[in-house]
Amino acid sequence: MSNERVIGIGFNLGDPAPTVMLKGSGEQVAPILSAARAAGDIPIVRDAALAEQLYRVPIDAPIGRDLFPVMAVLLAQVLDLDQATEESSR
């Protein structure tokens, strides 16, 4: 059995914190990642330590304040991915 995990995070303006939208592990990982890649606009970040921490948060629950610094790093990675994608499409 694989120890891979995938966690989907969402954030809406006005919400106090990002929310865990979905979680999957083992055989669930490949179909979730495939769907995210097919959507084309969902950033995928690989960070095993972050996944371990986020996997403990229940689905539909906001992340706790203790994860805010980690989420800031994640946001920076996503913004870098967005910028790289924009530049490559020009």
N, CA, C and O atoms as CSV, one atom per row, in Angstrom:
chain,resi,resn,atom,element,x,y,z
A,1,MET,N,N,0.840,-1.190,0.000
A,1,MET,CA,C,0.000,0.000,0.000
A,1,MET,C,C,0.878,1.244,0.000
A,1,MET,O,O,1.880,1.301,0.713
A,2,SER,N,N,0.507,2.230,-0.791
A,2,SER,CA,C,1.255,3.470,-0.905
A,2,SER,C,C,0.985,4.382,0.288
A,2,SER,O,O,-0.123,4.418,0.824
A,3,ASN,N,N,2.016,5.112,0.689
A,3,ASN,CA,C,1.810,6.073,1.772
A,3,ASN,C,C,1.628,7.490,1.221
A,3,ASN,O,O,1.696,8.468,1.966
A,4,GLU,N,N,1.397,7.589,-0.096
A,4,GLU,CA,C,1.145,8.897,-0.690
A,4,GLU,C,C,-0.193,9.442,-0.212
A,4,GLU,O,O,-1.141,8.700,0.046
A,5,ARG,N,N,-0.234,10.751,-0.104
A,5,ARG,CA,C,-1.471,11.426,0.290
A,5,ARG,C,C,-1.666,12.653,-0.591
A,5,ARG,O,O,-0.711,13.254,-1.082
A,6,VAL,N,N,-2.922,13.000,-0.771
A,6,VAL,CA,C,-3.260,14.202,-1.513
A,6,VAL,C,C,-4.314,14.958,-0.711
A,6,VAL,O,O,-5.244,14.370,-0.160
A,7,ILE,N,N,-4.144,16.272,-0.661
A,7,ILE,CA,C,-5.069,17.123,0.080
A,7,ILE,C,C,-5.420,18.305,-0.818
A,7,ILE,O,O,-4.534,18.950,-1.378
A,8,GLY,N,N,-6.699,18.583,-0.953
A,8,GLY,CA,C,-7.160,19.739,-1.707
A,8,GLY,C,C,-7.518,20.853,-0.740
A,8,GLY,O,O,-8.257,20.648,0.222
A,9,ILE,N,N,-6.984,22.033,-1.009
A,9,ILE,CA,C,-7.207,23.198,-0.156
A,9,ILE,C,C,-7.970,24.249,-0.956
A,9,ILE,O,O,-7.675,24.482,-2.128
A,10,GLY,N,N,-8.938,24.873,-0.323
A,10,GLY,CA,C,-9.683,25.953,-0.962
A,10,GLY,C,C,-9.721,27.175,-0.075
A,10,GLY,O,O,-9.599,27.084,1.147
A,11,PHE,N,N,-9.893,28.320,-0.710
A,11,PHE,CA,C,-9.989,29.564,0.055
A,11,PHE,C,C,-10.900,30.522,-0.694
A,11,PHE,O,O,-10.745,30.733,-1.897
A,12,ASN,N,N,-11.837,31.090,0.021
A,12,ASN,CA,C,-12.712,32.118,-0.531
A,12,ASN,C,C,-12.471,33.414,0.210
A,12,ASN,O,O,-12.317,33.421,1.431
A,13,LEU,N,N,-12.440,34.509,-0.529
A,13,LEU,CA,C,-12.281,35.807,0.121
A,13,LEU,C,C,-13.363,35.973,1.177
A,13,LEU,O,O,-14.530,35.656,0.945
A,14,GLY,N,N,-12.971,36.461,2.303
A,14,GLY,CA,C,-13.903,36.628,3.402
A,14,GLY,C,C,-13.845,35.497,4.411
A,14,GLY,O,O,-14.264,35.660,5.556
A,15,ASP,N,N,-13.322,34.340,3.989
A,15,ASP,CA,C,-13.152,33.231,4.927
A,15,ASP,C,C,-11.979,33.538,5.855
A,15,ASP,O,O,-11.009,34.170,5.436
A,16,PRO,N,N,-12.058,33.100,7.097
A,16,PRO,CA,C,-10.962,33.382,8.030
A,16,PRO,C,C,-9.690,32.585,7.742
A,16,PRO,O,O,-8.598,33.001,8.131
A,17,ALA,N,N,-9.825,31.434,7.057
A,17,ALA,CA,C,-8.661,30.588,6.792
A,17,ALA,C,C,-8.965,29.656,5.625
A,17,ALA,O,O,-10.130,29.409,5.315
A,18,PRO,N,N,-7.927,29.139,4.978
A,18,PRO,CA,C,-8.155,28.114,3.954
A,18,PRO,C,C,-8.827,26.895,4.573
A,18,PRO,O,O,-8.701,26.645,5.772
A,19,THR,N,N,-9.544,26.137,3.741
A,19,THR,CA,C,-10.301,24.976,4.187
A,19,THR,C,C,-9.819,23.725,3.450
A,19,THR,O,O,-9.500,23.782,2.262
A,20,VAL,N,N,-9.769,22.612,4.153
A,20,VAL,CA,C,-9.468,21.329,3.516
A,20,VAL,C,C,-10.726,20.891,2.762
A,20,VAL,O,O,-11.779,20.675,3.363
A,21,MET,N,N,-10.601,20.764,1.453
A,21,MET,CA,C,-11.745,20.434,0.603
A,21,MET,C,C,-11.853,18.940,0.310
A,21,MET,O,O,-12.955,18.408,0.173
A,22,LEU,N,N,-10.706,18.267,0.214
A,22,LEU,CA,C,-10.708,16.837,-0.051
A,22,LEU,C,C,-9.416,16.229,0.450
A,22,LEU,O,O,-8.401,16.907,0.607
A,23,LYS,N,N,-9.482,14.931,0.697
A,23,LYS,CA,C,-8.295,14.181,1.100
A,23,LYS,C,C,-8.378,12.802,0.464
A,23,LYS,O,O,-9.463,12.258,0.259
A,24,GLY,N,N,-7.217,12.253,0.158
A,24,GLY,CA,C,-7.167,10.900,-0.343
A,24,GLY,C,C,-5.806,10.303,-0.069
A,24,GLY,O,O,-4.822,11.025,0.095
A,25,SER,N,N,-5.749,8.986,-0.021
A,25,SER,CA,C,-4.477,8.303,0.187
A,25,SER,C,C,-4.467,6.998,-0.593
A,25,SER,O,O,-5.506,6.513,-1.043
A,26,GLY,N,N,-3.270,6.441,-0.743
A,26,GLY,CA,C,-3.133,5.154,-1.427
A,26,GLY,C,C,-3.664,5.181,-2.842
A,26,GLY,O,O,-3.239,6.005,-3.652
A,27,GLU,N,N,-4.590,4.289,-3.148
A,27,GLU,CA,C,-5.129,4.168,-4.502
A,27,GLU,C,C,-5.966,5.373,-4.926
A,27,GLU,O,O,-6.236,5.540,-6.116
A,28,GLN,N,N,-6.373,6.202,-3.994
A,28,GLN,CA,C,-7.175,7.386,-4.323
A,28,GLN,C,C,-6.332,8.510,-4.921
A,28,GLN,O,O,-6.863,9.394,-5.594
A,29,VAL,N,N,-5.028,8.483,-4.680
A,29,VAL,CA,C,-4.159,9.588,-5.075
A,29,VAL,C,C,-4.119,9.785,-6.589
A,29,VAL,O,O,-4.323,10.899,-7.070
A,30,ALA,N,N,-3.861,8.726,-7.337
A,30,ALA,CA,C,-3.709,8.850,-8.792
A,30,ALA,C,C,-4.941,9.444,-9.473
A,30,ALA,O,O,-4.788,10.362,-10.278
A,31,PRO,N,N,-6.158,8.966,-9.189
A,31,PRO,CA,C,-7.320,9.573,-9.850
A,31,PRO,C,C,-7.531,11.042,-9.473
A,31,PRO,O,O,-7.946,11.844,-10.309
A,32,ILE,N,N,-7.249,11.388,-8.227
A,32,ILE,CA,C,-7.413,12.784,-7.797
A,32,ILE,C,C,-6.419,13.673,-8.529
A,32,ILE,O,O,-6.787,14.732,-9.035
A,33,LEU,N,N,-5.157,13.246,-8.586
A,33,LEU,CA,C,-4.149,14.038,-9.297
A,33,LEU,C,C,-4.447,14.111,-10.786
A,33,LEU,O,O,-4.235,15.149,-11.413
A,34,SER,N,N,-4.932,13.025,-11.350
A,34,SER,CA,C,-5.289,13.017,-12.769
A,34,SER,C,C,-6.398,14.020,-13.066
A,34,SER,O,O,-6.335,14.744,-14.059
A,35,ALA,N,N,-7.408,14.063,-12.209
A,35,ALA,CA,C,-8.506,15.020,-12.387
A,35,ALA,C,C,-8.007,16.459,-12.237
A,35,ALA,O,O,-8.442,17.345,-12.973
A,36,ALA,N,N,-7.105,16.694,-11.296
A,36,ALA,CA,C,-6.562,18.040,-11.099
A,36,ALA,C,C,-5.758,18.474,-12.320
A,36,ALA,O,O,-5.856,19.617,-12.766
A,37,ARG,N,N,-4.964,17.552,-12.854
A,37,ARG,CA,C,-4.171,17.881,-14.055
A,37,ARG,C,C,-5.080,18.137,-15.254
A,37,ARG,O,O,-4.820,19.039,-16.050
A,38,ALA,N,N,-6.139,17.350,-15.383
A,38,ALA,CA,C,-7.071,17.518,-16.497
A,38,ALA,C,C,-7.793,18.863,-16.418
A,38,ALA,O,O,-8.110,19.459,-17.447
A,39,ALA,N,N,-8.054,19.338,-15.203
A,39,ALA,CA,C,-8.720,20.634,-15.038
A,39,ALA,C,C,-7.829,21.753,-15.548
A,39,ALA,O,O,-8.319,22.766,-16.047
A,40,GLY,N,N,-6.529,21.571,-15.424
A,40,GLY,CA,C,-5.588,22.521,-15.999
A,40,GLY,C,C,-5.301,23.761,-15.181
A,40,GLY,O,O,-4.264,24.392,-15.383
A,41,ASP,N,N,-6.170,24.132,-14.277
A,41,ASP,CA,C,-5.951,25.370,-13.525
A,41,ASP,C,C,-5.828,25.126,-12.022
A,41,ASP,O,O,-5.966,26.051,-11.222
A,42,ILE,N,N,-5.570,23.884,-11.651
A,42,ILE,CA,C,-5.413,23.550,-10.238
A,42,ILE,C,C,-3.931,23.313,-9.975
A,42,ILE,O,O,-3.366,22.333,-10.462
A,43,PRO,N,N,-3.298,24.197,-9.212
A,43,PRO,CA,C,-1.874,24.007,-8.925
A,43,PRO,C,C,-1.648,22.764,-8.066
A,43,PRO,O,O,-2.424,22.468,-7.157
A,44,ILE,N,N,-0.578,22.053,-8.373
A,44,ILE,CA,C,-0.201,20.868,-7.604
A,44,ILE,C,C,1.176,21.125,-7.011
A,44,ILE,O,O,2.132,21.415,-7.730
A,45,VAL,N,N,1.265,21.014,-5.699
A,45,VAL,CA,C,2.523,21.229,-4.985
A,45,VAL,C,C,2.846,19.954,-4.228
A,45,VAL,O,O,2.001,19.417,-3.513
A,46,ARG,N,N,4.061,19.475,-4.384
A,46,ARG,CA,C,4.498,18.267,-3.662
A,46,ARG,C,C,5.275,18.694,-2.424
A,46,ARG,O,O,6.325,19.330,-2.520
A,47,ASP,N,N,4.749,18.339,-1.276
A,47,ASP,CA,C,5.413,18.640,-0.004
A,47,ASP,C,C,4.920,17.622,1.018
A,47,ASP,O,O,3.856,17.790,1.615
A,48,ALA,N,N,5.700,16.573,1.212
A,48,ALA,CA,C,5.280,15.466,2.079
A,48,ALA,C,C,5.043,15.917,3.515
A,48,ALA,O,O,4.091,15.467,4.152
A,49,ALA,N,N,5.890,16.794,4.029
A,49,ALA,CA,C,5.735,17.254,5.417
A,49,ALA,C,C,4.439,18.058,5.576
A,49,ALA,O,O,3.724,17.900,6.565
A,50,LEU,N,N,4.145,18.911,4.609
A,50,LEU,CA,C,2.916,19.692,4.655
A,50,LEU,C,C,1.703,18.768,4.527
A,50,LEU,O,O,0.714,18.935,5.240
A,51,ALA,N,N,1.782,17.804,3.625
A,51,ALA,CA,C,0.672,16.859,3.456
A,51,ALA,C,C,0.398,16.114,4.753
A,51,ALA,O,O,-0.759,15.893,5.113
A,52,GLU,N,N,1.448,15.729,5.451
A,52,GLU,CA,C,1.286,15.023,6.724
A,52,GLU,C,C,0.510,15.877,7.720
A,52,GLU,O,O,-0.380,15.379,8.410
A,53,GLN,N,N,0.846,17.155,7.794
A,53,GLN,CA,C,0.159,18.054,8.728
A,53,GLN,C,C,-1.280,18.323,8.293
A,53,GLN,O,O,-2.192,18.291,9.118
A,54,LEU,N,N,-1.485,18.586,7.017
A,54,LEU,CA,C,-2.818,18.918,6.522
A,54,LEU,C,C,-3.759,17.719,6.554
A,54,LEU,O,O,-4.972,17.886,6.681
A,55,TYR,N,N,-3.212,16.516,6.440
A,55,TYR,CA,C,-4.063,15.321,6.426
A,55,TYR,C,C,-4.789,15.143,7.758
A,55,TYR,O,O,-5.817,14.468,7.820
A,56,ARG,N,N,-4.271,15.731,8.797
A,56,ARG,CA,C,-4.901,15.635,10.124
A,56,ARG,C,C,-6.117,16.545,10.267
A,56,ARG,O,O,-6.925,16.367,11.179
A,57,VAL,N,N,-6.249,17.520,9.368
A,57,VAL,CA,C,-7.375,18.462,9.425
A,57,VAL,C,C,-8.590,17.796,8.779
A,57,VAL,O,O,-8.476,17.266,7.673
A,58,PRO,N,N,-9.729,17.811,9.430
A,58,PRO,CA,C,-10.932,17.193,8.841
A,58,PRO,C,C,-11.383,17.905,7.560
A,58,PRO,O,O,-11.142,19.099,7.381
A,59,ILE,N,N,-12.036,17.155,6.681
A,59,ILE,CA,C,-12.600,17.751,5.458
A,59,ILE,C,C,-13.644,18.779,5.865
A,59,ILE,O,O,-14.386,18.575,6.826
A,60,ASP,N,N,-13.698,19.877,5.136
A,60,ASP,CA,C,-14.589,21.013,5.359
A,60,ASP,C,C,-14.220,21.824,6.598
A,60,ASP,O,O,-14.994,22.680,7.026
A,61,ALA,N,N,-13.058,21.568,7.173
A,61,ALA,CA,C,-12.614,22.330,8.338
A,61,ALA,C,C,-11.519,23.304,7.911
A,61,ALA,O,O,-10.689,22.976,7.063
A,62,PRO,N,N,-11.516,24.501,8.499
A,62,PRO,CA,C,-10.432,25.429,8.208
A,62,PRO,C,C,-9.139,24.938,8.862
A,62,PRO,O,O,-9.158,24.255,9.886
A,63,ILE,N,N,-8.035,25.301,8.248
A,63,ILE,CA,C,-6.756,24.936,8.860
A,63,ILE,C,C,-6.575,25.756,10.125
A,63,ILE,O,O,-7.126,26.851,10.236
A,64,GLY,N,N,-5.826,25.253,11.060
A,64,GLY,CA,C,-5.583,25.965,12.304
A,64,GLY,C,C,-4.498,27.023,12.162
A,64,GLY,O,O,-3.702,27.000,11.222
A,65,ARG,N,N,-4.484,27.941,13.107
A,65,ARG,CA,C,-3.486,29.014,13.086
A,65,ARG,C,C,-2.055,28.485,13.066
A,65,ARG,O,O,-1.159,29.128,12.519
A,66,ASP,N,N,-1.845,27.326,13.658
A,66,ASP,CA,C,-0.495,26.759,13.687
A,66,ASP,C,C,0.021,26.439,12.286
A,66,ASP,O,O,1.231,26.343,12.086
A,67,LEU,N,N,-0.875,26.274,11.316
A,67,LEU,CA,C,-0.461,25.984,9.939
A,67,LEU,C,C,-0.402,27.219,9.044
A,67,LEU,O,O,-0.032,27.104,7.875
A,68,PHE,N,N,-0.752,28.384,9.556
A,68,PHE,CA,C,-0.716,29.602,8.741
A,68,PHE,C,C,0.664,29.858,8.134
A,68,PHE,O,O,0.742,30.168,6.945
A,69,PRO,N,N,1.763,29.742,8.898
A,69,PRO,CA,C,3.074,29.976,8.281
A,69,PRO,C,C,3.375,28.991,7.153
A,69,PRO,O,O,3.958,29.368,6.136
A,70,VAL,N,N,2.983,27.747,7.331
A,70,VAL,CA,C,3.204,26.740,6.297
A,70,VAL,C,C,2.359,27.050,5.068
A,70,VAL,O,O,2.816,26.889,3.937
A,71,MET,N,N,1.134,27.493,5.293
A,71,MET,CA,C,0.262,27.843,4.170
A,71,MET,C,C,0.793,29.055,3.413
A,71,MET,O,O,0.587,29.167,2.205
A,72,ALA,N,N,1.472,29.960,4.107
A,72,ALA,CA,C,2.084,31.102,3.433
A,72,ALA,C,C,3.157,30.617,2.456
A,72,ALA,O,O,3.281,31.147,1.352
A,73,VAL,N,N,3.919,29.624,2.860
A,73,VAL,CA,C,4.931,29.044,1.975
A,73,VAL,C,C,4.252,28.375,0.781
A,73,VAL,O,O,4.703,28.518,-0.356
A,74,LEU,N,N,3.176,27.651,1.040
A,74,LEU,CA,C,2.423,27.004,-0.029
A,74,LEU,C,C,1.887,28.040,-1.011
A,74,LEU,O,O,1.985,27.854,-2.224
A,75,LEU,N,N,1.328,29.113,-0.503
A,75,LEU,CA,C,0.800,30.168,-1.361
A,75,LEU,C,C,1.913,30.754,-2.232
A,75,LEU,O,O,1.699,31.017,-3.415
A,76,ALA,N,N,3.081,30.955,-1.662
A,76,ALA,CA,C,4.210,31.467,-2.440
A,76,ALA,C,C,4.571,30.495,-3.568
A,76,ALA,O,O,4.870,30.930,-4.680
A,77,GLN,N,N,4.547,29.192,-3.297
A,77,GLN,CA,C,4.829,28.189,-4.325
A,77,GLN,C,C,3.774,28.237,-5.428
A,77,GLN,O,O,4.105,28.153,-6.610
A,78,VAL,N,N,2.520,28.369,-5.044
A,78,VAL,CA,C,1.438,28.429,-6.028
A,78,VAL,C,C,1.569,29.678,-6.890
A,78,VAL,O,O,1.387,29.611,-8.105
A,79,LEU,N,N,1.879,30.802,-6.283
A,79,LEU,CA,C,2.058,32.032,-7.051
A,79,LEU,C,C,3.229,31.910,-8.024
A,79,LEU,O,O,3.158,32.416,-9.144
A,80,ASP,N,N,4.303,31.243,-7.604
A,80,ASP,CA,C,5.431,30.995,-8.506
A,80,ASP,C,C,5.001,30.121,-9.680
A,80,ASP,O,O,5.384,30.377,-10.822
A,81,LEU,N,N,4.198,29.081,-9.397
A,81,LEU,CA,C,3.697,28.215,-10.467
A,81,LEU,C,C,2.824,28.998,-11.439
A,81,LEU,O,O,2.946,28.847,-12.655
A,82,ASP,N,N,1.945,29.832,-10.898
A,82,ASP,CA,C,1.080,30.652,-11.744
A,82,ASP,C,C,1.897,31.573,-12.639
A,82,ASP,O,O,1.610,31.708,-13.828
A,83,GLN,N,N,2.912,32.206,-12.068
A,83,GLN,CA,C,3.747,33.128,-12.827
A,83,GLN,C,C,4.509,32.380,-13.925
A,83,GLN,O,O,4.595,32.854,-15.058
A,84,ALA,N,N,5.055,31.226,-13.591
A,84,ALA,CA,C,5.781,30.431,-14.580
A,84,ALA,C,C,4.857,29.989,-15.717
A,84,ALA,O,O,5.256,29.993,-16.881
A,85,THR,N,N,3.631,29.610,-15.379
A,85,THR,CA,C,2.664,29.188,-16.385
A,85,THR,C,C,2.298,30.355,-17.304
A,85,THR,O,O,2.194,30.194,-18.520
A,86,GLU,N,N,2.106,31.520,-16.708
A,86,GLU,CA,C,1.787,32.720,-17.489
A,86,GLU,C,C,2.911,33.048,-18.461
A,86,GLU,O,O,2.670,33.332,-19.634
A,87,GLU,N,N,4.139,33.005,-17.961
A,87,GLU,CA,C,5.302,33.343,-18.796
A,87,GLU,C,C,5.491,32.351,-19.926
A,87,GLU,O,O,5.872,32.739,-21.029
A,88,SER,N,N,5.230,31.074,-19.673
A,88,SER,CA,C,5.420,30.067,-20.704
A,88,SER,C,C,4.325,30.123,-21.781
A,88,SER,O,O,4.520,29.636,-22.895
A,89,SER,N,N,3.183,30.714,-21.443
A,89,SER,CA,C,2.090,30.794,-22.422
A,89,SER,C,C,2.182,32.036,-23.287
A,89,SER,O,O,1.373,32.211,-24.198
A,90,ARG,N,N,3.132,32.889,-23.027
A,90,ARG,CA,C,3.289,34.114,-23.855
A,90,ARG,C,C,4.022,33.847,-25.121
A,90,ARG,O,O,4.233,34.762,-25.917
